[in-house]
Amino acid sequence: MEQDLFRRVRDTHRVLTVGLQKLDAARLTLELETEAFEQQQQRVDNGLASFRDLQESQLAVDRAAIAELDAWLAVLFAEVELAELDGRLLDRHRIDIETRTGAVDAG
């Protein structure tokens, strides 16, 4: 039981660490795609690129934004799981679980 808990904490911590790295990468990608979109918009305004090129650039920005949201969700889920595993989640919501009787006090 204790080894299983340790393994779950270790695995969840790894997921959190990887998630934070993915979040950093996703933020950078979104920033770069946004800059590329702005440059493409200037090209369209100057007649050097087509509206289709601008739409493709906007699609890249949208995909980068979705990737950032996905990374945020992975980080949040890992943080919640760690809080659950170490008991912080119950404390945060003032939930007291009596281990002997199985009673739950949500007050």
Steps between C-alpha positions, in 0.01 A plus 500: 500500500773749596712399200199547273444848641869587453486374140186704428657814647820445301309437176276801553798720577656389171179582316500843665863565409447398138178700491680814617763451230229454236325811629818705461546367147135566413523858628808564290338343194190717545715811533695414185188413300336825609804697382496310170129580461561871557778496241275317256228757560745777403591307186132475406453873567795573270375264229787254546288207623152364443208488738534121493854533636360713781232240576763225518703713739189558713439125506854447630433754778174324589670160513777641720239649735324163525831329573564751778157431650560125480832545680330711769240228553766231535682711761180573692393135502843395627491768772155385611613137508805590709280701737271199530788263566660711774171598665506872415187467288292380794642767731437775247131409487478431876405138451574281802502127439480277806703193412350280773131556434508594135293810578558812296450847648466765231416777748 
